[in-house]
Amino acid sequence: MAAPLTPAEPELVLRSSRRRDWPLALLFLLPSIVIFGLFVFYPLGRTVWLGFERSDPFGNTKFIGFSQYHDVLTSHPFLRSLTTTFKFVLLTVPVGLVFVITWFGIGLVKREARQ
């Protein structure tokens, strides 16, 4: 009859099996990582890079740094839209939370009444 496992041995078995599963896990994740990178990370990075350049209608570009970002972030229409967005969030989120919590509470009361 084999000797019973000591408390340290099951932990070693779990750690070694986890190490062996990493290559298989990465293999299963690889298609998602490639697709996500192709359709999310590349366009996001390209968009930020293009924000650092100024181009004319003929496709000629010139690196200008943060000046376009500074112009947008300090413009009056952007700041006004940001203020409007915060007001909208401050009004709709609490109302929605109260509605959902009330609805949930009514559901719990009805459920308790049935039982």
SVG drawing of the C-alpha trace seen along z (x, -y; Angstrom):
<svg xmlns="http://www.w3.org/2000/svg" viewBox="-48 -78 55 80">
<polyline fill="none" stroke="black" stroke-width="0.4" points="0.0,0.0 1.3,-3.4 2.1,-6.0 -0.5,-8.8 0.4,-12.1 1.8,-14.7 0.3,-18.2 3.2,-19.6 3.0,-17.0 -0.5,-17.9 0.6,-21.5 3.6,-20.3 1.4,-18.1 -0.9,-21.1 1.9,-23.5 3.6,-21.1 0.3,-20.3 -0.4,-24.1 3.0,-24.6 2.3,-21.8 -1.0,-23.4 0.4,-26.9 1.5,-26.0 -1.9,-24.5 -3.7,-27.4 -1.7,-29.9 -2.4,-27.8 -6.2,-28.1 -5.8,-31.8 -3.7,-32.6 -6.5,-33.0 -8.3,-35.5 -5.1,-37.4 -4.3,-37.7 -7.9,-38.8 -8.1,-41.2 -4.7,-42.7 -5.5,-43.0 -8.9,-44.7 -8.4,-46.6 -4.7,-47.2 -3.4,-48.0 -6.2,-50.5 -5.9,-52.1 -2.2,-52.6 -2.4,-53.8 -5.1,-56.3 -2.9,-57.7 0.1,-57.9 -1.9,-59.7 -3.0,-62.2 0.6,-63.3 0.8,-64.1 -0.8,-66.8 -1.6,-65.8 -2.7,-67.7 -5.2,-66.5 -2.3,-65.1 -1.2,-62.7 1.9,-64.6 2.3,-64.3 4.3,-66.3 5.0,-65.3 3.6,-68.0 3.5,-66.2 0.9,-67.0 -0.4,-70.3 -3.5,-68.7 -4.4,-67.0 -3.8,-70.3 -6.0,-72.2 -8.9,-69.7 -8.6,-69.3 -8.7,-73.1 -11.4,-74.0 -14.6,-75.4 -16.9,-73.0 -15.0,-70.0 -15.2,-71.3 -18.9,-72.1 -19.6,-68.6 -17.6,-67.1 -19.7,-69.2 -22.9,-68.0 -21.8,-64.4 -21.0,-64.6 -24.4,-66.3 -26.1,-63.5 -24.3,-60.8 -24.9,-62.5 -28.7,-62.5 -29.2,-59.2 -27.0,-56.8 -28.6,-57.5 -32.1,-57.4 -31.4,-54.1 -29.9,-52.6 -32.9,-53.6 -35.2,-52.1 -33.3,-48.8 -32.9,-48.5 -36.6,-49.3 -37.6,-46.8 -35.4,-44.1 -36.8,-44.8 -40.4,-44.5 -39.4,-41.2 -38.0,-39.9 -41.1,-40.9 -43.4,-39.2 -41.2,-36.1 -41.3,-35.9 -45.1,-36.4 -45.4,-33.3 -43.4,-31.1"/>
</svg>
